[in-house]
Amino acid sequence: MPASPTAVDDYLKTIYHHTEWQAEPVTPSRLASELGLAPSSVTEMVQKLAAQGLVTHRPYGPVALTAAGRRRAAAVIRRHRLVETWLVREFGYAWDEVHDEAEVLEHTISDRLLEGIAARLGHPRFDPHGDAIPDADGEVHREPFVLLASAPAGHSGRVLRVSDRDAALLRACEDAGIDVGHTITVIGGGHVSIDGAPPVGLPEGAPEAIWITA
């Protein structure tokens, strides 16, 4: 049975996400974990994606997007992140409220409406969480970055991205004054200074969810 376009898009988007902010390739078992599916189901789908020329994969090896797969993934991610940005700017959604809405809308709005949204927003390059919005050609532009957990004491960098995987963590970061565009200086011991203010403790899990300029 052919895979549904929505299922294909969800796989490609997950593969794209995995290597967007780190270099480790995604394995079928990791893909199964991230999608919440049985490994056998993922193996079957990966084989279908490979047959369509969207991914490359060898037995027991990682899964990687082909050029065609990357273009399709970037197109879906462009839709998702433009919708998230639209909901925050035009409808007053908080940054921890937009992901699930965008998951639905990305599959339903027309290309015409999408490009109208992009034009109304001024063709933004980043979504509310700091993730790059691919342009109409699938290209993205990012500054060199480092995961906060890997930044040494004394390092200062501007917040480029806060992962949207955990809505509760997003709210905790917001309560601590951590948002895209603010400058973080690593103090050590789980403490940072934000925009030169006195040190504050980081919410649990934050160092693994925040990327700053290298």
C-alpha positions as CSV (number, residue, x, y, z in Angstrom):
1,M,0.0,0.0,0.0
2,P,1.4,3.4,-0.9
3,A,2.3,5.7,2.0
4,S,0.0,8.7,2.5
5,P,1.6,12.1,1.6
6,T,1.1,13.3,5.2
7,A,3.0,10.2,6.6
8,V,5.8,10.8,4.1
9,D,6.0,14.4,5.1
10,D,6.1,13.6,8.8
11,Y,9.0,11.2,8.3
12,L,11.0,13.6,6.1
13,K,10.4,16.4,8.6
14,T,11.6,14.3,11.5
15,I,14.8,13.3,9.7
16,Y,15.4,16.9,8.7
17,H,14.9,18.1,12.3
18,H,17.3,15.5,13.7
19,T,20.4,16.8,11.9
20,E,19.4,20.5,11.9
21,W,21.2,21.5,15.0
22,Q,23.7,18.6,15.4
23,A,25.7,16.4,13.1
24,E,24.8,12.9,14.4
25,P,22.8,11.0,11.7
26,V,19.5,9.4,12.6
27,T,19.1,5.7,12.8
28,P,15.9,3.8,12.2
29,S,15.6,3.0,15.9
30,R,16.0,6.7,16.8
31,L,13.5,7.5,14.1
32,A,11.0,5.0,15.6
33,S,11.5,6.6,19.1
34,E,11.0,10.1,17.9
35,L,7.9,9.2,15.9
36,G,6.5,6.9,18.6
37,L,6.2,4.0,16.2
38,A,7.2,0.3,16.1
39,P,10.7,-0.3,14.6
40,S,9.2,-2.7,12.0
41,S,6.8,0.0,10.8
42,V,9.6,2.5,10.5
43,T,11.8,0.0,8.6
44,E,9.0,-0.6,6.1
45,M,8.4,3.1,5.6
46,V,12.1,3.9,5.2
47,Q,12.2,1.3,2.4
48,K,9.3,3.0,0.7
49,L,11.0,6.4,1.0
50,A,14.2,5.0,-0.4
51,A,12.3,3.5,-3.4
52,Q,10.8,7.0,-4.0
53,G,14.3,8.5,-4.0
54,L,13.7,10.6,-0.9
55,V,16.2,8.9,1.5
56,T,19.3,6.8,1.4
57,H,19.6,3.8,3.8
58,R,21.6,0.6,4.1
59,P,20.7,-2.2,6.5
60,Y,21.6,-1.3,10.1
61,G,22.9,2.1,9.0
62,P,21.6,5.6,9.3
63,V,18.9,7.2,7.3
64,A,19.7,10.4,5.3
65,L,17.7,12.7,3.0
66,T,18.5,12.8,-0.7
67,A,18.5,16.2,-2.4
68,A,14.8,15.5,-3.4
69,G,14.0,14.4,0.1
70,R,15.6,17.5,1.6
71,R,13.7,19.8,-0.8
72,R,10.4,18.2,0.2
73,A,11.2,18.3,3.9
74,A,12.2,22.0,3.7
75,A,9.0,22.8,2.0
76,V,6.9,21.2,4.8
77,I,9.1,22.8,7.5
78,R,8.7,26.2,5.7
79,R,4.9,25.8,6.0
80,H,5.0,24.7,9.6
81,R,7.3,27.6,10.8
82,L,5.5,30.3,8.8
83,V,2.2,29.2,10.4
84,E,3.8,29.3,13.9
85,T,5.1,32.8,13.2
86,W,1.7,33.9,11.8
87,L,-0.1,32.6,14.9
88,V,2.2,34.4,17.3
89,R,2.3,37.7,15.4
90,E,-1.3,37.9,14.2
91,F,-3.3,36.0,16.7
92,G,-1.4,36.5,20.0
93,Y,-0.5,32.9,20.6
94,A,2.3,32.2,23.0
95,W,5.4,30.4,21.7
96,D,4.5,27.3,23.7
97,E,1.0,27.1,22.1
98,V,1.7,27.1,18.4
99,H,3.3,23.7,17.6
100,D,0.2,21.5,17.7
101,E,-1.8,24.1,15.7
102,A,0.8,24.3,13.1
103,E,1.0,20.5,12.8
104,V,-2.6,20.6,11.6
105,L,-2.6,23.7,9.5
106,E,0.7,22.9,7.6
107,H,-1.2,20.1,5.8
108,T,-4.4,22.1,5.0
109,I,-3.5,25.6,3.8
110,S,-2.9,26.3,0.1
111,D,0.3,27.4,-1.4
112,R,-1.3,30.7,-2.3
113,L,-2.3,31.4,1.3
114,L,1.1,30.3,2.5
115,E,2.9,32.8,0.3
116,G,0.3,35.5,1.3
117,I,1.2,34.8,4.9
118,A,4.9,35.0,4.2
119,A,4.5,38.3,2.4
120,R,2.3,39.8,5.2
121,L,4.9,38.8,7.7
122,G,7.7,40.3,5.7
123,H,9.2,37.0,4.7
124,P,10.7,36.2,8.1
125,R,13.9,34.1,8.3
126,F,13.2,32.6,11.8
127,D,10.2,31.3,13.7
128,P,9.3,32.3,17.3
129,H,11.7,29.6,18.7
130,G,14.6,30.7,16.5
131,D,14.4,27.8,14.0
132,A,15.3,28.9,10.5
133,I,12.4,29.2,8.0
134,P,13.6,27.8,4.7
135,D,13.0,30.2,1.8
136,A,10.9,29.3,-1.3
137,D,14.0,27.5,-2.7
138,G,14.5,25.4,0.5
139,E,17.6,27.3,1.6
140,V,18.3,28.4,5.2
141,H,20.7,30.8,6.7
142,R,22.1,30.4,10.2
143,E,24.9,31.8,12.3
144,P,27.5,29.5,13.8
145,F,26.1,28.1,17.0
146,V,26.9,26.1,20.1
147,L,24.6,24.1,22.4
148,L,24.4,25.9,25.7
149,A,25.3,22.6,27.5
150,S,28.6,22.6,25.5
151,A,29.5,26.2,26.1
152,P,32.3,26.8,28.6
153,A,32.1,29.1,31.6
154,G,32.7,32.7,30.5
155,H,31.2,32.2,27.0
156,S,28.7,34.8,25.9
157,G,26.3,34.3,23.1
158,R,23.0,35.5,21.7
159,V,20.2,33.0,22.0
160,L,19.5,31.6,18.5
161,R,17.1,28.9,19.3
162,V,15.0,27.3,22.1
163,S,13.7,23.9,21.3
164,D,9.9,23.7,21.1
165,R,9.8,20.0,22.0
166,D,8.7,20.6,25.6
167,A,6.0,23.3,26.1
168,A,6.6,23.3,29.9
169,L,10.3,24.0,29.4
170,L,9.4,26.9,27.0
171,R,7.3,28.4,29.7
172,A,10.0,27.9,32.3
173,C,12.6,29.6,30.0
174,E,10.3,32.5,29.5
175,D,9.7,32.9,33.2
176,A,13.5,32.9,33.6
177,G,13.9,35.7,31.0
178,I,15.4,33.4,28.4
179,D,14.2,34.2,24.8
180,V,15.5,34.3,21.3
181,G,17.7,37.4,20.9
182,H,18.8,37.8,24.5
183,T,22.5,37.4,25.4
184,I,23.5,34.6,27.8
185,T,26.8,34.5,29.6
186,V,27.7,31.1,31.1
187,I,28.6,31.4,34.8
188,G,28.9,27.7,35.6
189,G,27.1,25.4,38.0
190,G,23.9,25.6,36.1
191,H,23.8,29.4,36.3
192,V,23.9,32.1,33.6
193,S,23.6,35.9,33.3
194,I,21.0,37.2,30.9
195,D,21.7,40.5,29.3
196,G,24.3,41.3,32.0
197,A,21.8,40.9,34.9
198,P,22.7,39.0,38.1
199,P,23.1,35.2,37.6
200,V,20.0,33.0,37.6
201,G,19.6,29.3,37.7
202,L,18.7,27.5,34.5
203,P,15.4,25.5,34.4
204,E,16.0,21.7,34.4
205,G,16.7,20.6,30.8
206,A,17.4,24.1,29.5
207,P,21.1,23.6,28.7
208,E,20.2,20.8,26.3
209,A,17.4,22.9,24.7
210,I,19.1,26.2,24.0
211,W,21.5,27.2,21.2
212,I,23.6,30.4,21.3
213,T,26.0,32.0,19.0
214,A,29.4,30.3,18.9
